[in-house]
Each structure stands twice: as structure tokens, then as C-alpha cells.
Amino acid sequence: MNGSARLGVYGALVLLCLVLFVAALCVGPVPLSPFDLPHLLYARDTEALGLIIYEIRLPRAVLATLVGASLGLSGAALQGLTRNPLAEPGIIGISGCAALCAVIAFYTGFAALNIWTLPAAGMLGALGAVAGLYLLAGSRARIVTLILAGVALNSLAGALTTLVLNLTPNPFAAYEIFFWLMGSLANRSFDHVWMVLPFVSLGGVLLLASGRGLDALSLGDDVALSLGVDLRRLRAYVIVGSALAVGSVVAVSGVIGFVGLVVPHILRPLVHHRPGALLGISALGGAALTLAADLGTRFALSNGELRLGVVTALIGAPFFMHLVVRNRSPR
Amino acid sequence: MNLLEAHRITFERGGQRVLENIDLALAEGQFLGIIGPNGAGKTSLLRILAGLEAPSGGQVLCAGEPLASMAAARRARHLGYHAQNPELHWSLRVSDILRLGRVPHQGALLRHDQADNAAIARAVAMTGLGPLLKRRGDSLSGGELARVHIARLLAGEHRVLLADEPIANLDPRFQIDVMNLLRQHAAQGGANVVVLHDLAIAARFCDALILMDQGRVHAAGTPAEVLTSTHLSTVFGVGGDYWQLSGIPAALDLREPLEAERRRARSAASRSASD
């Protein structure tokens, strides 16, 4: 793709994110006009409207952007690494292990100590998943072995999560865990933003730096190696980058599925299927989808909110089925 | 100095000896063919020569420098590799596949400069891929895609090309075309090591052949020395009539005009170099 077409795609996605971000600040139980936003943001009003913006909607919108960008970016990178369009942070066990550790934090009561324990547990789980992957598959593993190790790890994390739910003596605690697992961005503050920002940034840099290697990998491991790509480093960048970015966001948002799967799928044709070029726009696309889905949660039920993970799954699963049916017919 | 040398290469996989004491030397301008039955270790040898796998014993020298201690990017500029069954994941466009051939020449910032475009344009002209540039790789026929992989290899402007059965999927005309392209690459100051199954093609195009059997070099030398009825019946277990049927004698007869042509090309190259 030539430079101007690529800029066009980037421009359109940035614009979409901006529109959705503004909408995320305006939509809610107290509707605000986009034209009042500059005044409210600038004045740092301590009255009710200012509080709504700074304490509730702005951190939520920023988190939606970070969560979506992390999921989209790491989905695109993992698909490039495994050369499998079905790969996403969930498939290699990162989300699952992060969720497991967060659930253990709930169960043991550590989560109630302060707001840092839960995210710390999530990241611990994600890094544990990476260590587990390397232990299971070895550092020179072939990609298929890596995926199998991830699937095994994911099933184990799922089973242990269910076990914890099973053992929870207090039904309210089980309820809390259950809802947390559905994923949500409600009632998050700027503390959460500052908490995930360094990890998302570091992970994002690692993932974005792997573009050229992922491009070369389209021609197979051997040819990529012969072109001078360091496959071990590339794998480490993508997996550790995903663990940092996704592990930290899972810890504050719970499990939000399908974003990492669907976004690269939709955007891939726009960059002529080049895995490297897909990275940046998948981050933007993931941010847009998550902002939109989080807006969707506010329109629903009269008795509270839909959960974000439920909305992304409701959007994502039918879309995925559509992809399956489309790919079934001969090209 | 030889562009590529292998000294007493041995290689074991899963406790089994795959290669044993292989020596070879590749001089500038040389076109070396590796032949032998399936499982003789041809692909393993080529992967070791390309630096994709470390030998269990012995060493490979790339322009006098140990391959094992060479920086990946420098090795990649020097040695180009064509896999036995070239893979293509994602439906990349032909032009994007060719750009990947330039990866070893690009710095950290991935700047695609004039030299890259010129190298790609030359590879496109040589392989006649112009009309296919905007097509998706997965919409091409097997033969067209094989040419794209060859063009990707040529676009890399490597000094030494290591190709594992580069003509396996091609019809006779493109087989000849690809072999001519490789020969041209050798004549212009490069060199090739090519694994081949078509013995008549090997007889016609290669300067030197290595006949491998069970991980060892069974015979090495000029095509006429290696492709004898006796060697072939020992290694491939085929009768003497195969030698006649294979077209090897006719191919060997074709070599004389080829040698003359090569001498002309070489003197033309040295003339243009001195200009």
C-alpha cells in the first residue's frame, strides 16, 4: 500500500476513535453536550458535572482506549507470530492465567486490601503464563508446540478458576468473582489508568517493534531466519509484549474477549494482509471497538449496566460465525 | 577466497547421524549442484550452509569468516536461501513478497530506498513478473508462485544463493529459465549451491556436482565425472538403461556450447567491471 492510502486508513481510524471518545464522555445517565466539554475539561469544575467527567467518564474512556488498543495490537501480533487467524491473547493462555490470579486474589481476600493488589495479581498471572509457555514448549519450540502449550495452559487456568468459584464458601464473593470475570470498565478511576499505563506502553513498544519480523515470517520460519530475522527474539517480543499489555488490562477490566480476534480480521484487507502494517491499525481499531462496546453497555438494562465482556462477545461471536461461513464457500 | 566453504561437517538429529564429514568449497562464479536420493541429507546440508542450523561438528566459512559468529544481517546479505517447499502465509501481494527480499538490506527504520526499488525492478524484469505485481500470492498458479519466490531470492542481491529444489513445481520452460537466471547470477560474480532432483538439468547447468548418499559424499567433481552409470546405479539403485533414458548423455553433450557462452559472459563481466 502506498503511503497516502495508509495515512488515510490511520486518519479514518483516529477520527473514529476521537468521535467515540467524545461520545464516551457525553453519554450516560446525565447526558452532556459535546460543546460543553471543552469548558468542563478546562475549568476542572468541582461541581457535579466536573466530577462526572473527571472521576467517572474520562478515566473510563481512557481505560477503554488502552484496553482495546492492547487487545487489538496483541491479537494482530499473535496472529502474525502464529500465522493463524484464530490466535488472540486468550488462545495462548495469557488472559486465562491473568484472570485466574485475579480470581485467587478475590478468593483469598487480598483483592480487598487495596486497589493495587488485583492488577498486580493479574500481571503476575500473565507473566506466569509466559513462564509456563516457555517451560512447556521450550525456548526453541515450533509455533504449533507453542499454541498447544497455550491451549493446555488455558484449559488448566479455566479449570482452576472454576475450582476457586466452586470452593468459595460465601455466595456473595462467588457473585463478585463471577461478575468480575465478565469484564467491565465501570467504576474505574485514574489510579487504574496510571497503574496499567507503564505496562501497556512497554508492551506496546515491544509489539510494534516486531512488525518487520512478522512480515518476514509470512514466508516461513526458514526463509525469515535466512533474511536475518532473530526468531527467538521476535517470539520473546510478541509473547512478553502481549503478557505485559494484556495481563495488565485484564487485571483492571476483567476478561474481554473477541476484540483481539475480530479487529485484526476486519482490518487485514486494508493493509493488503501485511502482518507488520496491521499492528498499528489494529491498536486503533481495538480502541474504537472497545469504546463503542462500552458505550453499548450504557444503553441497556434498566436495572444497572450490561457487562463489557458480554457486549464484545455479543458483537464478536456472530461476526466470527459470519467469517466461518464466508470462508467455508470456495474462494 | 572461496565464497563459501564447509569443513568436515557432521550433523546429528535425534541421536541419528544425518551428515558425516562433508567438505565443500564454492568459488566465485561456481554453480554447484547437490544430488542424491531422498533422505541422503541434501536439505540438511543446505540448511547448515545457510546458517539456519548449527552443525554438530565442523564449521562453515562464509567468505573466510566463520558463519556461526557472523551477525545475522550480514549473513543474510551474503547468503540467500530458497526453501524446499516455499511457504506463503496470508495473501500478500506479489510486490510485497518481493519487498521482503530486501529485508537484509534495510536498517532499523525499514527505509525502503532507491537501491531497494532498483533491485526489485531488476528481479521483476529477469523473471517476467511485471503483469503479476498487484496480484495476491494465493491467487497465483503453483508455477507463478514458484517464480515469485525465485524473484524474491534474486531481489535480495545475495552473493551466494542456496536453493533447495527451486524448479520442482515448474514446467520445462520455466525450469530452463530459472536455471539460466541462477547461472547468470553465478556469472556476475556470485555463486550457487542448488539441490536438484532432475539429473539431466544438473548435468546441463552445474559446473560441479556432489552426489550424496546416506549423509556422505559418494562422488564429487564435474558432471561428467559424477554422473556415470556406475555411480547412479550404486546410489539410486537403478539399472544401466536409466542412464540412457535420463537424458544425461545428451545433456553432457550440450555443455560445450554452454562453457563457451560462460567464458564470453565472464569476459564481458570483467570488461564492464574494469570500465
Contacts between the chains, C-beta under 8 A, distances in Angstrom:
chain1	res1	chain2	res2	distance
A	83	B	89	4.0
A	83	B	90	7.4
A	211	B	110	7.9
A	212	B	103	6.5
A	212	B	106	7.8
A	212	B	110	5.8
A	215	B	96	8.0
A	215	B	100	6.1
A	215	B	103	7.6
A	216	B	100	5.7
A	216	B	103	5.5
A	217	B	89	7.4
A	218	B	87	8.0
A	218	B	88	6.6
A	218	B	89	4.9
A	218	B	90	5.2
A	218	B	92	5.8
A	218	B	97	7.9
A	218	B	100	7.2
A	219	B	83	8.0
A	219	B	86	6.9
A	219	B	87	6.0
A	219	B	88	6.6
A	219	B	89	7.9
A	219	B	97	7.3
A	219	B	100	6.1
A	219	B	149	8.0
A	219	B	152	7.4
A	220	B	83	5.9
A	220	B	86	7.0
A	220	B	87	3.4
A	220	B	89	7.6
A	222	B	47	7.0
A	222	B	50	8.0
A	222	B	52	5.5
A	222	B	81	6.7
A	222	B	83	4.9
A	223	B	81	6.4
A	223	B	82	7.9
A	223	B	83	5.5
A	223	B	86	7.1
A	223	B	87	7.2
A	225	B	51	7.9
A	225	B	52	5.2
A	226	B	50	5.5
A	226	B	51	7.6
A	226	B	52	6.3
A	226	B	76	6.3
A	226	B	79	6.9
A	226	B	80	7.0
A	226	B	81	3.5
A	227	B	76	5.3
A	227	B	100	6.8
A	227	B	101	7.8
A	227	B	103	4.5
A	227	B	104	5.6
A	227	B	156	7.6
A	228	B	72	4.3
A	228	B	73	4.4
A	228	B	75	6.8
A	228	B	76	3.2
A	228	B	77	7.7
A	228	B	103	6.5
A	228	B	104	4.7
A	229	B	72	7.5
A	229	B	103	7.3
A	230	B	72	6.0
A	268	B	90	7.7
A	272	B	92	6.9
A	272	B	93	5.3
A	272	B	96	6.3
A	273	B	90	4.3
A	273	B	91	5.0
A	273	B	92	5.5
A	273	B	93	7.9
A	273	B	136	7.7
A	274	B	90	7.5
A	274	B	92	6.4
A	274	B	96	5.8
A	275	B	90	6.4
